[in-house]
């Protein structure tokens, strides 16, 4: 089973984003993204959800789907597919 840190990194790389670019999209510092990808810290799910709801950020949706399986039900009700 994948760990959250791998989901974040793989999602970011799949979108061809640098850590700095993802940080800008998520309203975080590049160091925070590095912490998330190293497993030292965990992103706040509520912050990611609010940002996804406002912007439709694909990386946030993938991470949220992993963090909260029930979020997939929200995604199914929309047209977005991770």
ZABA-378971 format. One line per field, with one value per atom (N, C-alpha, C, O, CB): residue in one letter; atom name; residue number from 1; x negated, y negated, z. Coordinates in Angstrom, 3 decimals, decimal comma. Atoms other than C-alpha are relative to their C-alpha. Glycine has a CB too. Layout:
BEGIN
rest = [A	...] $
atom = [CA	...] $
nr = [NUM	...] $
px = [X	...] $
py = [Y	...] $
pz = [Z	...] $
// end
This chain:
BEGIN
rest = [X	X	X	X	X	X	X	X	X	X	X	X	X	X	X	X	X	X	X	X	X	X	X	X	X	X	X	X	X	X	X	X	X	X	X	X	X	X	X	X	X	X	X	X	X	X	X	X	X	X	X	X	X	X	X	X	X	X	X	X	X	X	X	X	X	X	X	X	X	X	X	X	X	X	X	X	X	X	X	X	X	X	X	X	X	X	X	X	X	X	X	X	X	X	X	X	X	X	X	X	X	X	X	X	X	X	X	X	X	X	X	X	X	X	X	X	X	X	X	X	X	X	X	X	X	X	X	X	X	X	X	X	X	X	X	X	X	X	X	X	X	X	X	X	X	X	X	X	X	X	X	X	X	X	X	X	X	X	X	X	X	X	X	X	X	X	X	X	X	X	X	X	X	X	X	X	X	X	X	X	X	X	X	X	X	X	X	X	X	X	X	X	X	X	X	X	X	X	X	X	X	X	X	X	X	X	X	X	X	X	X	X	X	X	X	X	X	X	X	X	X	X	X	X	X	X	X	X	X	X	X	X	X	X	X	X	X	X	X	X	X	X	X	X	X	X	X	X	X	X	X	X	X	X	X	X	X	X	X	X	X	X	X	X	X	X	X	X	X	X	X	X	X	X	X	X	X	X	X	X	X	X	X	X	X	X	X	X	X	X	X	X	X	X	X	X	X	X	X	X	X	X	X	X	X	X	X	X	X	X	X	X	X	X	X	X	X	X	X	X	X	X	X	X	X	X	X	X	X	X	X	X	X	X	X	X	X	X	X	X	X	X	X	X	X	X	X	X	X	X	X	X	X	X	X	X	X	X	X	X	X	X	X	X	X	X	X	X	X	X	X	X	X	X	X	X	X	X	X	X	X	X	X	X	X	X	X	X	X	X	X	X	X	X	X	X	X	X	X	X	X	X	X	X	X	X	X	X	X	X] $
atom = [N	CA	C	O	CB	N	CA	C	O	CB	N	CA	C	O	CB	N	CA	C	O	CB	N	CA	C	O	CB	N	CA	C	O	CB	N	CA	C	O	CB	N	CA	C	O	CB	N	CA	C	O	CB	N	CA	C	O	CB	N	CA	C	O	CB	N	CA	C	O	CB	N	CA	C	O	CB	N	CA	C	O	CB	N	CA	C	O	CB	N	CA	C	O	CB	N	CA	C	O	CB	N	CA	C	O	CB	N	CA	C	O	CB	N	CA	C	O	CB	N	CA	C	O	CB	N	CA	C	O	CB	N	CA	C	O	CB	N	CA	C	O	CB	N	CA	C	O	CB	N	CA	C	O	CB	N	CA	C	O	CB	N	CA	C	O	CB	N	CA	C	O	CB	N	CA	C	O	CB	N	CA	C	O	CB	N	CA	C	O	CB	N	CA	C	O	CB	N	CA	C	O	CB	N	CA	C	O	CB	N	CA	C	O	CB	N	CA	C	O	CB	N	CA	C	O	CB	N	CA	C	O	CB	N	CA	C	O	CB	N	CA	C	O	CB	N	CA	C	O	CB	N	CA	C	O	CB	N	CA	C	O	CB	N	CA	C	O	CB	N	CA	C	O	CB	N	CA	C	O	CB	N	CA	C	O	CB	N	CA	C	O	CB	N	CA	C	O	CB	N	CA	C	O	CB	N	CA	C	O	CB	N	CA	C	O	CB	N	CA	C	O	CB	N	CA	C	O	CB	N	CA	C	O	CB	N	CA	C	O	CB	N	CA	C	O	CB	N	CA	C	O	CB	N	CA	C	O	CB	N	CA	C	O	CB	N	CA	C	O	CB	N	CA	C	O	CB	N	CA	C	O	CB	N	CA	C	O	CB	N	CA	C	O	CB	N	CA	C	O	CB	N	CA	C	O	CB	N	CA	C	O	CB	N	CA	C	O	CB	N	CA	C	O	CB	N	CA	C	O	CB	N	CA	C	O	CB	N	CA	C	O	CB	N	CA	C	O	CB	N	CA	C	O	CB	N	CA	C	O	CB	N	CA	C	O	CB	N	CA	C	O	CB	N	CA	C	O	CB	N	CA	C	O	CB	N	CA	C	O	CB] $
nr = [1	1	1	1	1	2	2	2	2	2	3	3	3	3	3	4	4	4	4	4	5	5	5	5	5	6	6	6	6	6	7	7	7	7	7	8	8	8	8	8	9	9	9	9	9	10	10	10	10	10	11	11	11	11	11	12	12	12	12	12	13	13	13	13	13	14	14	14	14	14	15	15	15	15	15	16	16	16	16	16	17	17	17	17	17	18	18	18	18	18	19	19	19	19	19	20	20	20	20	20	21	21	21	21	21	22	22	22	22	22	23	23	23	23	23	24	24	24	24	24	25	25	25	25	25	26	26	26	26	26	27	27	27	27	27	28	28	28	28	28	29	29	29	29	29	30	30	30	30	30	31	31	31	31	31	32	32	32	32	32	33	33	33	33	33	34	34	34	34	34	35	35	35	35	35	36	36	36	36	36	37	37	37	37	37	38	38	38	38	38	39	39	39	39	39	40	40	40	40	40	41	41	41	41	41	42	42	42	42	42	43	43	43	43	43	44	44	44	44	44	45	45	45	45	45	46	46	46	46	46	47	47	47	47	47	48	48	48	48	48	49	49	49	49	49	50	50	50	50	50	51	51	51	51	51	52	52	52	52	52	53	53	53	53	53	54	54	54	54	54	55	55	55	55	55	56	56	56	56	56	57	57	57	57	57	58	58	58	58	58	59	59	59	59	59	60	60	60	60	60	61	61	61	61	61	62	62	62	62	62	63	63	63	63	63	64	64	64	64	64	65	65	65	65	65	66	66	66	66	66	67	67	67	67	67	68	68	68	68	68	69	69	69	69	69	70	70	70	70	70	71	71	71	71	71	72	72	72	72	72	73	73	73	73	73	74	74	74	74	74	75	75	75	75	75	76	76	76	76	76	77	77	77	77	77	78	78	78	78	78	79	79	79	79	79	80	80	80	80	80	81	81	81	81	81	82	82	82	82	82] $
px = [-0,837	0,000	-0,883	-1,873	0,953	0,764	-1,287	0,175	1,210	0,421	-0,066	-2,071	0,398	0,237	-1,358	-0,450	-0,703	-1,118	-0,881	0,522	1,119	-4,152	-0,215	-0,557	-1,289	0,157	-4,323	1,138	0,929	-0,071	-1,158	-0,826	-0,209	0,066	1,307	0,232	-1,750	-1,064	-0,859	-0,419	1,088	-5,027	0,411	0,164	-1,234	-0,407	-3,582	1,041	1,009	0,548	-1,012	-0,610	-0,648	-0,327	1,059	0,701	-2,872	-0,809	-0,744	-0,922	0,820	-5,260	0,858	0,492	-0,936	-0,904	-2,360	0,562	0,920	1,125	-0,468	-1,253	-1,164	-0,965	0,843	1,222	-4,855	-0,182	-0,535	0,031	0,157	-4,949	-1,244	-1,599	1,244	1,079	-7,929	0,618	1,806	-1,016	-0,501	-7,622	0,433	1,422	-1,072	-0,359	-7,561	1,331	2,141	-1,091	-1,268	-4,735	1,172	2,219	-0,045	-1,066	-2,681	0,231	1,373	-0,345	-0,128	-3,393	0,840	1,698	-1,391	-0,789	-2,006	1,470	2,351	-0,552	-1,381	1,109	0,712	1,902	0,039	-0,592	1,696	-0,089	0,429	-0,673	0,154	0,810	-0,927	-0,726	1,342	0,965	-2,102	-1,396	-1,579	0,055	1,392	-5,854	-0,576	-0,104	-0,848	0,650	-8,096	-0,535	-0,544	-1,132	0,506	-9,582	1,111	0,866	-0,612	-1,124	-6,123	0,234	0,487	1,281	-0,188	-5,783	-1,104	-0,846	0,005	1,110	-9,215	0,255	-0,021	-1,340	-0,351	-8,086	1,068	0,971	0,495	-1,065	-4,943	-0,560	-0,214	1,112	0,544	-6,917	-1,025	-1,310	-0,628	0,941	-9,436	0,733	0,157	-1,078	-0,770	-6,673	-0,158	0,364	-0,389	0,208	-7,765	1,264	1,468	-1,133	-1,252	-4,409	1,101	0,845	-0,156	-1,173	-0,901	0,789	1,022	0,886	-0,794	1,101	1,358	1,887	0,183	-1,305	4,308	1,091	1,202	0,209	-1,025	7,218	1,054	1,526	0,670	-1,019	9,658	-0,497	0,246	0,407	0,587	7,318	-0,003	0,371	-1,445	0,022	6,874	1,405	1,596	-0,629	-1,373	10,627	0,515	1,098	0,923	-0,464	11,388	-0,675	-0,029	-0,280	0,727	8,688	0,499	0,661	-1,513	-0,529	9,961	1,371	1,645	0,087	-1,350	13,549	-0,046	0,800	0,821	0,121	12,401	-0,650	-0,238	-0,800	0,806	9,920	0,095	-0,257	-1,420	-0,020	10,509	-1,383	-1,593	0,632	1,378	6,802	-0,053	0,410	-0,851	0,038	6,142	-0,849	-0,481	-0,515	0,895	3,268	0,670	0,569	-1,339	-0,713	5,325	1,077	1,275	0,623	-1,060	8,157	-0,561	0,037	0,741	0,622	5,843	-0,439	-0,207	-1,205	0,467	4,307	1,188	1,160	-0,849	-1,192	7,720	0,650	1,126	1,012	-0,584	8,981	-0,737	-0,129	-0,027	0,788	6,146	0,219	0,354	-1,490	-0,139	6,539	1,381	1,513	-0,266	-1,376	10,316	0,790	1,302	0,666	-0,719	11,924	1,397	1,881	0,104	-1,326	15,302	-0,039	0,978	0,640	0,124	13,986	0,216	0,661	-1,372	-0,225	14,114	1,470	1,788	-0,477	-1,425	17,901	0,318	1,152	0,837	-0,183	17,734	-0,493	0,161	-0,752	0,551	15,535	0,912	1,048	-1,395	-0,893	17,964	1,228	1,779	0,417	-1,148	20,775	-0,353	0,533	0,566	0,437	18,691	-0,521	-0,525	-1,095	0,499	17,245	-1,486	-2,051	0,266	1,458	13,649	-0,375	0,238	-0,575	0,518	11,750	-1,480	-2,237	0,256	1,441	8,377	-0,791	-2,010	-0,225] $
py = [1,181	0,000	-1,246	-1,316	0,003	1,239	-3,446	-0,814	-0,760	-0,823	0,941	-5,941	-1,362	-1,637	-0,076	1,327	-9,480	-0,778	-1,461	-0,781	0,741	-10,901	0,401	-0,440	0,243	-0,466	-8,759	-0,489	-0,825	1,525	0,492	-9,776	-1,464	-1,861	0,163	1,422	-13,454	-0,164	-0,887	-0,747	0,132	-13,090	0,505	-0,162	0,759	-0,552	-10,855	-0,874	-1,029	1,407	0,890	-13,190	-1,258	-1,695	-0,368	1,208	-16,237	0,273	-0,484	-0,527	-0,335	-14,543	0,357	0,050	1,158	-0,339	-13,203	-1,218	-1,159	0,841	1,259	-16,787	-0,872	-2,019	-0,759	0,715	-17,825	-1,311	-2,337	-0,283	1,179	-20,262	0,139	1,238	-0,211	0,022	-21,267	-0,154	-0,447	-1,155	0,218	-21,438	-1,455	-1,725	0,378	1,420	-25,239	-0,295	-1,059	-0,867	0,214	-25,149	0,561	-0,076	0,646	-0,581	-22,806	-0,850	-1,058	1,453	0,862	-25,003	-1,232	-1,623	-0,426	1,168	-28,016	0,363	-0,395	-0,600	-0,426	-26,083	0,269	-0,017	1,244	-0,385	-24,883	-1,104	-0,940	1,242	1,065	-28,174	0,391	-0,009	-0,388	-0,492	-26,505	-0,468	-1,030	1,563	0,277	-27,017	1,239	2,350	-0,387	-1,167	-24,792	0,962	2,174	-0,443	-0,857	-23,504	0,889	2,040	-0,855	-0,816	-22,334	1,179	2,294	-0,850	-1,083	-20,310	1,039	2,241	-0,547	-0,930	-18,803	0,823	2,023	-0,772	-0,737	-17,875	1,058	2,188	-0,969	-0,954	-16,230	1,191	2,342	-0,690	-1,067	-14,268	0,853	1,972	-0,591	-0,806	-13,107	0,786	1,676	-0,899	-0,671	-11,981	-0,616	-0,086	1,428	0,655	-14,383	-0,695	-0,827	-1,008	0,683	-16,199	0,486	1,102	-1,546	-0,378	-15,628	-1,257	-2,086	1,030	1,185	-18,227	0,054	1,128	-0,124	0,092	-19,431	0,306	-0,383	-1,403	-0,435	-17,668	-1,083	-1,266	1,285	1,033	-20,493	-1,126	-1,620	-0,561	1,024	-23,047	0,485	-0,264	-0,349	-0,537	-20,784	0,054	-0,244	1,394	-0,074	-20,276	-1,379	-1,533	0,610	1,351	-24,014	-0,498	-1,111	-0,972	0,434	-24,684	0,747	0,143	0,220	-0,767	-21,853	-0,531	-0,696	1,499	0,489	-23,143	-1,346	-1,630	-0,126	1,328	-26,635	0,058	-0,661	-0,920	0,026	-25,744	1,259	1,233	-0,225	-1,259	-22,125	0,613	1,397	-0,221	-0,479	-21,389	1,527	2,202	-0,517	-1,445	-17,878	0,728	1,811	0,298	-0,651	-17,081	0,094	1,118	-0,769	-0,025	-18,019	1,072	1,759	-1,373	-1,011	-15,786	1,408	2,238	-0,119	-1,322	-12,779	0,264	1,348	0,117	-0,159	-13,343	0,181	1,038	-1,214	-0,140	-13,822	1,366	1,953	-1,100	-1,318	-10,628	1,072	2,019	0,336	-0,963	-8,751	-0,190	0,784	-0,136	0,290	-10,496	0,375	0,862	-1,473	-0,190	-10,161	0,720	0,082	-1,363	-0,737	-7,404	-0,541	-0,431	1,446	0,544	-9,070	-1,194	-1,529	-0,405	1,113	-12,018	0,470	-0,301	-0,666	-0,531	-9,757	-0,091	-0,277	1,454	0,132	-9,854	-1,418	-1,613	0,353	1,386	-13,644	-0,140	-0,767	-0,991	0,086	-13,285	0,684	0,206	0,626	-0,694	-10,799	-0,825	-0,711	1,321	0,854	-13,311	-1,173	-1,824	-0,508	1,020	-15,773	0,717	1,947	-0,937	-0,623	-15,172	0,313	0,861	-0,904	-0,155	-15,044	1,435	2,074	-0,922	-1,349	-11,747	-0,078	-0,617	0,918	0,013	-11,309	0,932	1,033	0,384] $
pz = [0,000	0,000	0,000	0,729	1,216	0,066	-0,875	1,273	1,937	-1,214	-1,111	1,818	-0,546	-1,735	0,761	0,415	1,736	-0,680	-1,676	1,199	0,591	0,995	-1,465	-2,296	0,810	1,379	-2,159	-0,887	-2,052	-0,040	0,756	-3,242	-0,380	-1,513	0,824	0,280	-2,960	-1,074	-2,049	1,282	0,971	-4,832	-1,380	-2,384	0,482	1,294	-7,558	-0,686	-1,907	0,178	0,574	-8,051	-0,553	-1,658	1,049	0,443	-8,275	-1,265	-2,233	1,114	1,163	-10,680	-1,210	-2,344	0,332	1,094	-12,746	-0,700	-1,876	0,510	0,571	-13,292	-0,467	-0,870	1,020	0,405	-14,107	0,760	0,180	-1,499	-0,846	-11,199	0,861	1,287	0,882	-0,973	-9,114	1,390	1,523	-0,303	-1,351	-5,351	0,190	0,871	1,035	-0,100	-5,654	-0,674	-0,149	-0,618	0,704	-8,187	0,799	0,909	-1,394	-0,817	-6,012	1,246	1,658	0,397	-1,180	-2,995	-0,322	0,469	0,514	0,399	-4,875	-0,179	0,226	-1,298	0,213	-5,866	1,315	1,446	-0,871	-1,279	-2,297	1,044	2,149	0,522	-0,982	-0,591	1,135	2,282	0,554	-0,983	1,198	-0,411	-1,491	0,117	0,357	1,291	-0,689	-0,453	1,268	0,592	-0,840	1,058	0,845	-0,908	-1,074	2,427	0,561	0,921	1,125	-0,474	3,534	-0,931	-0,474	0,113	0,965	0,336	0,183	0,129	-1,457	-0,238	0,971	1,267	1,288	0,121	-1,216	4,506	-0,286	0,192	1,089	0,326	3,117	-0,777	-0,509	-0,816	0,843	0,531	0,730	0,302	-1,241	-0,789	3,131	1,086	1,712	0,636	-1,041	5,476	1,378	2,359	0,061	-1,291	8,228	0,502	1,708	-0,104	-0,344	8,152	-0,926	-1,960	-0,095	0,783	6,839	-0,331	0,549	0,768	0,325	4,924	0,693	0,977	-1,521	-0,633	6,510	-1,029	-2,044	0,625	0,954	4,788	-0,224	-1,346	0,494	0,157	5,457	-0,904	-1,753	1,367	0,871	3,866	-1,452	-2,355	0,458	1,359	0,826	-0,596	-1,775	-0,010	0,503	0,540	-0,408	-1,482	1,061	0,329	0,663	-1,274	-2,124	1,167	1,187	-1,929	-1,241	-2,301	0,187	1,126	-4,169	-0,404	-1,592	0,355	0,299	-3,891	-0,721	-1,569	1,292	0,611	-4,888	-1,373	-2,282	0,902	1,223	-7,648	-0,859	-2,038	0,360	0,748	-8,669	-0,192	-1,117	-1,344	0,125	-8,111	-0,052	0,867	1,168	0,216	-9,463	1,023	1,478	-1,373	-0,952	-7,124	1,374	2,050	0,101	-1,282	-4,067	-0,010	0,992	0,304	0,089	-5,279	0,156	0,841	-1,334	-0,110	-5,635	1,436	1,971	-0,956	-1,374	-2,206	0,940	1,823	0,431	-0,843	-0,613	-0,176	0,797	-0,322	0,240	-2,248	0,791	1,289	-1,494	-0,755	-0,592	1,498	2,240	-0,346	-1,428	2,778	0,531	1,654	0,260	-0,454	2,951	-1,089	-2,009	0,357	1,047	0,912	-0,281	-1,407	0,385	0,240	1,389	-0,952	-1,558	1,314	0,935	-0,638	-1,430	-2,280	0,137	1,344	-3,679	-0,385	-1,559	-0,089	0,286	-3,392	-0,473	-1,358	1,246	0,443	-3,713	-1,435	-2,268	0,937	1,352	-6,779	-1,014	-2,140	-0,045	0,913	-8,324	-0,332	-1,428	0,588	0,254	-7,968	-0,904	-1,458	1,306	0,937	-9,959	-1,238	-1,289	0,630	1,229	-13,393	0,081	-0,865	-1,191	-0,092	-12,096	0,301	1,155	1,076	-0,235	-12,257	0,306	-0,501	-1,218	-0,315	-10,476	-0,893	-0,753	1,451] $
// end
